[in-house]
Amino acid sequence: MRFNLPRLAWRNIRSRRARSWLTILGVLIGVTAVVALISIGTGVENAVLKQFADIGYDVVLLVPRGDSGAGGMPLAQLGVAQGAIAPSTSSRTLDPDLLRQDVPAISDVGLIGTRVLPVSAGDLSGFVRVSAPSRDLIDRFSTLVGGFKVAEGRLFATGSSGDVVLGARSAETLGVSVGQSVTLGDQAFTVVGILAPSTGSRGVPGLTAGGQAQTVRTAGRLGAGAGAGTFRAFSNTDDAVFVSYEQAQTLWKDQPMTSLVVVRIKAGVSVSVTIPRLNAALARQGVAMAPISTQEIADSIQKTLGMLKTVLASIAAIALIVGAVGMMNTMYTAVLERTREIGILKSIGAKDRQVLGLFLIDSGLMGLIGGILGLLIGAGLSFIGTSLLGRLMAVTTFSPAFTPGLVLGVVGFSFVLGALAGAWPAWHAARLNPVEALASE
């Protein structure tokens, strides 16, 4: 005799709605957690890797040896300058022209120096990260410094003196506009430009005004290692002020200003082959810097984020296991309650494999329903979560990622998990003796 097993299974689920939905809820919660965490983690990974792709994997960063990263605290509370990016410990400043001669594979070179200085404008005072990019860095590596797009005014002119360009939040916090003056250290500067907002920062205690600390944001670390921290600090232009590299060398001769050198390798030349040549050229100049390729940084960050996603997904999977145990309990209880019904099915011709299939489809359908609903709810929570994180971190390009593998994997795994959870109760039902089952109460 033939039986419509899916239809019978669906009718069984509907006949015990409260218990079925409570069982489905266990799977739903687990799937929701897995989907939300994986999609958000993948979105973060994609956003980070996109930044490196925009810069180019043919770029090498030369960072001071011993630098542990450059997450900063710009516009820090008066008297505090934490996490400032240390200039090169070498007493010599790198000569970019000599570097080009020593390493012909280099096509472009850009330099940027950084130090923390007291800042004041009107009634506001505090400390600020002062960055001094070379013109080559602005023109050829603008993506490294958040795009460096001017929203108001202009950039510093060649050979200009006393010009300063402010990051978006620096200008807002200091309350100055183009044409007004700010004081850095003991030098007065005229604001000639204000940059458009960049991305990637988070809230920290900030500049003091009238004794009250305001909230500003600072660049967070992009990942472990010297290059990752340095890259992340420079990519956030919102909380810094900028003077030209040439002007900084003239004004602050007490310490070298080169905190980072960026070089681009010519097309067709291997970056890994060029790095030893860069090391040799730096040693000849006596500059204590080390080359790190953007590919190395990206691989390191991708590995770290991958491990983090795996750990979070594993923790979330515990909820799925709990849901599967609850489903097994529900199915076993259903077998006990429907013993007489199983006896009737067998007496009218149902085979053991059909009874087994009925209960497997029953539990599989509950797992599938929980998986689909969990996928939808997890997707909704992912968008809400990334929206909140985006506002918190001032990142506008951050969004969750849903790959076909994630969607199909979650749906398929939910059905299989449900079927596996019901396997033992289904086997028990298929083994029932029809005569004994009919005699049960």
Summary of the structure (lengths in Angstrom):
residues: 441
radius of gyration: 31.3
end to end distance: 25.7
largest distance: 101.6
contacts: 1571
relative contact order: 0.19
helix: 53%
strand: 19%
